[in-house]
Amino acid sequence: MKNENKKYVVILGDGMADYPIDELGGKTPLEVADKPNIDALCAKGELGLVKTVPDGMKPGSDVANLAVLGYSPARYYSGRSPLEALSIGIDLKDTDIAIRCNLVTLSEDEPYENKTMVDYSAGEISTAEAKELIAFIESKLGTDDLCFYSGVSYRHCLVKHNAKLGTEFTPPHDISDRKVTDYLPKALYGEEMLSLMKRSYDLLKDHPVNVARVKAGKNPANSIWLWGEGTRPALSPFEEKYGLKGAVISAVDLIKGIGIGAKMKVIEVEGACGTYETNFAGKAESAFNALLKEGCDYVYVHMEAPDECGHQGDLKHKILSVELIDRVVVQYIVEKLREANVEFSILIAPDHPTPIKLKTHTSDPVPYVLYRSYDEKDNAFRSMNEKNAKASGVYYGDSCALIEKFIKED
C-alpha cells in the first residue's frame, strides 16, 4: 500500500495525443515536441498505453477525465453538464436535467438548418462578454422551467426542471466547419431545444456585444448551442476512495465540477484559461504549494490547451502547448519536490486524443508515463509518444486499474 509521506501528481495534457501528421513527416506532436523533462521521466519510469474511454461511451473529456481520476465512467458518469453545473454552483434537484449551453459562431446562411458551425467557442469569447449575453438570453428565453446560468468563456448551462433524459444532442466541437443540418437536437425535447437555439440567433446576432466583436474583427457569439444533457452526479469522495487528500487545478468548469463532486480541494489560479496562453507557471506553483504547504497528498493538474488547439486544427500551438507543459509545469514540480526531499510518484498522460486532422476527440488508447522518484527504472524507451507507448507492450484496458497501481502501488 501507499506510504503516507509520499506525494502523487497527475499532469493531464487534455487531448495531447494525436495521429501521424504529413506536415510533420508522419510524426505526431508528441514525437516532435521538445519535452526533455517528460522524456527524462519516461527513461526512468514506465511507458505504456491506457484505454480511458470504455467501449460504447463517447470520448468526451467528461468520461475520460473521470476515468483518469479513477472513477469508472460506467458506474459514475451521469452526463457532462451536471459536472459543470457543480462548478458554477447550481444546486440540481433529482428532477432536473442540466444541458451544456455553448456560445457559438454560426454562418449567416438561412434558414437556421443550413448554417455552418464556424466556431464552437465564438472566438474564445471573454467571460465578461459571455455573462452579459447569457443574462440577456435568460431574460428573453428563461421560464419557470428553463433557467440559463453563465459559466466561463463560451461554456454555460441550461437547467430544465421537472424533466427527464432522452434528447439527442451533438457537441459543437464535433462539427467544426460542417453544416448543422444533420446535427440538430432530436427526440424527446428536440423541437423545444431547437426552438431555443433558433430564437437565440435572432436575439444575439445584433446584440451590442456582438456588434462590437465584429467591428473588432472577432467572431460573434450569435447563437447558443445545446448539448451534453445529464442528471445530478453522485461521486464517492476521493479521500474515502483512495485514502489521499486530493486537489484539482484546472481552468475548466467540467474538471472543477468533478473535483467538487469528489469533495476534493479545487484550487483557483489567477490567469488560468483553457488555451496555450494559460498561466502554466501559476498552475505549477499552486500544485507544489498544495502538496507541501496545504496538506494535500495528491494533485490533479489539468491543462486544456492541447485539446483546444486540436479542435481548432492549430498544429503549431498544439506542439507549443506540449512544450510549455514540459518546461513550465513538469520541470518546476519535479525540481521543487526533489529540493524538498519528498518521495513522489508522477503520472503524465492525455485524457484522449484530439487529432489535428479530425478536430475532435477519438477513443484510441493514450500514452502515459508513470515515474516514481524512489523506484527508478532503466526504460528502453526514452521518449513519451504514441509510437513508443504501443511498442512498449504495456497496456491497460481499464484506466482505473492503472490508477489503482499508481496510488496504491500494489
Secondary structure, 3 states (H helix, E strand, C coil): CCCCCCEEEEEEECCEECCCEHHHCCECHHHHCCCHHHHHHHHCCEEEEECCCCCCCCCCHHHHHHHHCCCCHHHHCCCHHHHHHHHHCCCCCCCCEEEEEEEEEECCCCCHHHCEEEECCCCCCCHHHHHHHHHHHHHHHCCCCEEEEEEECCEEEEEECCCCCCEECCCHHHCCCCECHHHCCEECCHHHHHHHHHHHHHHHCCCHHHHHHHHCCCCCCCEEEEEEEECCCCCCCHHHHHCCCEEEECCCHHHHHHHHHCCCEEECCCCCCCCCCCCHHHHHHHHHHHHHCCCCCEEEEEECHHHHHHHCCCHHHHHHHHHHHHHHHHHHHHHHHHHCCCCEEEEEECCCECCCCCCCCCCCCEEEEEEECCCCCCCCCCCCCHHHHHHHCCEECCHHHHHHHHHHCC
